[in-house]
Amino acid sequence: MSEEIYLRPSEIRFSQDWINATFHNGDDVNEVADMMSEGDYRMHELPVVEVFVKDGKLYTRNNRMLYVYRVAEFRESIGRVPVAVVRMRARDKFTTTNDGLSIQIRGGTTLHHHCPACLPY
């Protein structure tokens, strides 16, 4: 059972070092981020970000979606987003080596996503 809360994307950490440049449906993460920032996507049209607690910090299961939300937050297009707090599963990928502070995009034009407003506090 999960609890739904609202958080700023910058309050959530990435659980992986890398993400693919596209979602499973083929949409480019940077294009979706642009569309979100321009108001072409609404949060209710996108999946709720699932997070789990590890060592007292919130990490996402949805790294590509968190990337999109962080870009939109940095561009001041969104504030808080719906988040489902779930339990960490043994099969959850946890490959971050920098405590979830940044993510790299594989196969995309953006190599590293860093912005002061996007880092967890």
Sequence and secondary structure as in RCSB ss.txt:
>XXXX:A:sequence
MSEEIYLRPSEIRFSQDWINATFHNGDDVNEVADMMSEGDYRMHELPVVEVFVKDGKLYTRNNRMLYVYRVAEFR
ESIGRVPVAVVRMRARDKFTTTNDGLSIQIRGGTTLHHHCPACLPY
>XXXX:A:secstr
  EEEEE GGGSB S SEEESB TTS BHHHHHHHHHTTSS GGGS  EEEEEETTEEEES HHHHHHHHHHHHT
TS   EEEEE    TTS    SSTTS EEEETSS  EE  GGGS  
